[in-house]
Amino acid sequence: MAEIHHHTPKRSVSMATTMPAPVHSFLVAALVCGLGLLTLAIAFPGTGPVQAVAALVVYGAAVAIAARALAQDHPFPRLGFGNLTTLLRLALTAALIAPVFAGTGTSWPVFAVALGALSLDGIDGWLARRQGLTSAFGARFDMEVDAGLALVLALNVLAGGDAGWAILLLGLPRYVFIGAMALLPWMRRELPERFSRKAICVLQVGALIALQAPILPHVIATALELSVAAALAWSFARDVVWLWRQA
């Protein structure tokens, strides 16, 4: 027993010293954000510990995936405020999963938290550029959090019965595209930068946030869903055509 006790601290020190500093900082910050997530998730109307824990589990899985990608695609010795801001956005997005599981539907608290998550979008990229810490990981992390926020907001509207299944047209495009990439090798090329793609992404999330407002008339909500779905379809179709022509 004494021998086991003697070697355990040495193994812990070895693990700590081999973990890259950015990954260590990321995991510590993720733990703090996770505690905030639990508090926020329980505070939503109609939610409780079960829904909060479910949101935390999803958050933990996302953090694990992000930490692995960070170790592979972040070439700097420090994490940077940009990635910390995106991590905060991830925590806010994960907190919104609690109302989805509760099926409470649209509400002003969900609207406020989602608006806060969107307001931080763009700040993370600006901070990364200002610190000279832009990376493939940061760009991908930001994009996936945007996609996750859109999906969670669409599911919240659907779970509350405030819209039909068509609302998923606003939340699933990114994941449909990823699925197509897995099946079709020619879709795995790097896409050119396009301002219109970024603008439509902001429009997509902005529309989904607007749909969380309980006072939005049904006619306006339906028109908003259809118009944004059309814009998304055009943007993704253009990218698919471009990729097909490069094959």
Buried (B, 14 or more C-beta within 10 A) or exposed (E): EEEEEEEEEEEEEEEEEEBBEBBEBBBEBBEEBBEEBBEBBBEBEBBEEEBBBBBBEBBBEBBEEBBEBBBEBBEBEEBBBBBBBBBBBBBBBBBBBBBBBBBBBBBEBBBEBBBEBBEBBEBBBEBBEEBEBBBEBBBEBBBBBBBBBBBBBBBBBBBBEBBEEEBBBBBBBBBEBEEBBEEEEEBEEEEEEEEEBBEBBEBBBBBBBBBBBEEBEEEEBBEBBEEBBEBBEEBBEBBBEEBEEEE
